[in-house]
Amino acid sequence: MSGPYVIRGSVSLPEAELQWRFSRSSGPGGQHVNTSDSQVELRFDLARTEALPEVWKERALARLAGRLVGGVVTVRASEHRSQWRNRETAAVRLASLLAEATAPPPKPRRATKIPRGINERRLRQKKQRAETKRGRTGRDWG
């Protein structure tokens, strides 16, 4: 495994709190696929972790509520033929999922007034377009 997987800033996934499970994967691999456990299932106990700041943990628990089973988030990876690459993929996927779930909420949009000149120009262009289209009717053609 390559290094710690950073969630955001100085916070990263603690290796001790990650639970790995391996099973046989479907897909490419020939006869080799029947003997090797290349599918990876990575579990992270979000409810009990001490690695995340309390605010982040609450935010993540609220946002990932639909994905959690008993406070545990699970990520699967079976795209690659090697278990090592699937481990990498699963860890990166979990880190990005937690980064997204712990991100601060976006700033509320402040309503701004549309300048009068812009609105008038838009209406003028609409009228001009309507005139152009009205001129295309074939009423006066003989």
N, C-alpha and C positions, 0 to 999 in steps of 0.2 A: 504494500500500500504506500502511496506517495503522500507523505506529510499530513499535517492536520487540515481538515476541511473547514475553511473559514466561513462562518455564517455572515457576519458583518463586523467591521472594526476589529477588535481584538478577541471577539467571541468566536470560538470554533467548536466543532463536534468533539466531545470527549470520547476517546477510543474505549475507555472502560465502560461507558454506558451504552455502547452499541451492541446489539445482539444479532449475530449472523446465523442464517440457516441456509443450507444448500440442498438442492434437489435436482433431479434429472430434468433437463430442459428439452422442449420440443424444438423442431427446426433443424437447420443444417448441422452436419457433423459426421454423417456416415455411420459406420459401425461404432465409432468412438462415442457417439452420443448415448449409447445404451449403457456405457460403463462409467461415465464421468458425471459428477454432480456439478453442472456448470450454471444452473439457474441460482440466483442469489436473492434472498429475502432479508432485508435489513430492517430491524425493529429498533425504535427509539422511544423510551418512556418519557413522554413530554410532561406528564403530570408530576412525576417525581424527580425530575432532573434538577440539579443544583448549578448546572453550567450556564443557564440563561438568567439574565436579570428578571426579577419578579414581574415587571411591567411587560417585558417581551413575552414571558411565559403565559400571562393572562391573555394577551393579544393573540398569541398563537393558538391557545386552547379554544378561544372563541371562534377564530377564523377557520380552524381545521376540525371543528366539532363533527362535521359529517364524515370525516375520514378516520377519526379516532375510534379505537375499540379499547375501552377501559383505560383511556389516557395514553395509549400507545399508538404511534404513527408507524405504518409499515410501507416500505418501498420495495418493489420487485424489479429485477433486471435480468433479461435472458437474451438480449440482442446478439451478444458475442459468443463465440465458441469456447473462449477460455474463461474459466472462473475468475481469474485475476482481473480481467477487463470488465467483467460484469460487476465485480466488487467495486471497482473504480466508478463505474457508471451509477451504481446504486448510491454510493456515498455522495457523489456530486449532486445527484438528483435530490437526496434528502437535504443536503446543505442549501440548495437553491429553494426548495420548498419551505424550509424554515426561515430563510432570508426574506422570502415573499410574505410569509405569515406574520413575521415580527416587524415588518416595515411600519413606520409611523403612518397614520392616516393622512391622506392628502389634505392640503390646506383648503378650506371652503372657498368656493368661487364667489368672488365679489361681483355683484351685478353692476354693470356700467351702462351709462346712457349712450345710445347711438347718436353721434353728432347730427345735427339737423341737415347740414349740407350733404352728408352721405345719403340720408333717407330721401331727400329731394332729388338727388342725382339718380337714384335707383328708380323712383317713380317716373322721372322724365324719360329714362331709357325704356321703361315698360310701355309708356304711351307711344314712344317712337316705334317700338317693335310692333305694337298693336296696329298702328297706322300702316306700317309696311305690309302686314298680313291682310289688313282690310283692303288694301289696294290690289291684292292678288285675286279677289273674287271676280268671277267672269260675268258679272251682271251687264256691263256695258259693251260686251263684245257682240259683234253683229254677225 
